[in-house]
Amino acid sequence: MIDFYLNAKSGVAPYMQLIQQVRHALRLGVLHEGDRLPTVREVVARLAINPNTVSKAYRELEYEGLVTARQGRGTFIAKTLDGPAVAAQELLRQKLEQWLVEAREAGLDDEGVEALFLSTFRAFAEARA
């Protein structure tokens, strides 16, 4: 089961953070078809957010066809997202972890790592567009 969290400093609306976390978990193979998401009540209790925020996220995921709500039973994953095999992702994760070690050794803090990664990613994406 997914363990939601919120980052108040991200500038991203809480409902969008929940949606992104489900999408990421699907891409990484953490969630599979048929898995149950935490109930709205469970998420509200854990994160201390408005139930409407969680409901909005779940409705959007349902609209995208990623989840289905079953009355009285919960919200379940309806389909997964295509992506590289989990084994291929693991190799990439190991390489990324090594890069993070090197970034730390070079003196970058969390904000520096994030800034460097995002600027490089954006430049790469723009060059490929």
C-alpha positions, 0 to 999 in steps of 0.5 A: 500500500502507498504511504502518502506524504505532503511537502508544504514547501513544494508549491504544489497543491496537496491534491496534486501531490497525492495524484503525483505519488500514485502515478509515480508508484504505478510507474515504479511498480509499487502499486499494481492493478487491484491494489487498494488505496488508503481510505479518505479517512486514513489519509486525513488521519495520517496527513491532517488534511481536509477530506475534500482534498483527498476526495478531489485527488481520488476523483481525478485519478478515477477520471484518468481511469487509473483507479475505480471506487467501489462503494463501501469497499474502497478505491482500487487501482484499475490499471498500471502505467507503462514504463521500463521493467522494474529490473531496468529501473533498479539499475538506473536507481543504483546509478542515480544513487552513485551520482547523489553520493558524488554530488554530496561529496562535491558539497551540494546540499538537498536544494543544490542537488534538486536545482542541478537535477531539475535544470539539467532535466529541463534542458535535456527535455527542451533539446529533445522537443 
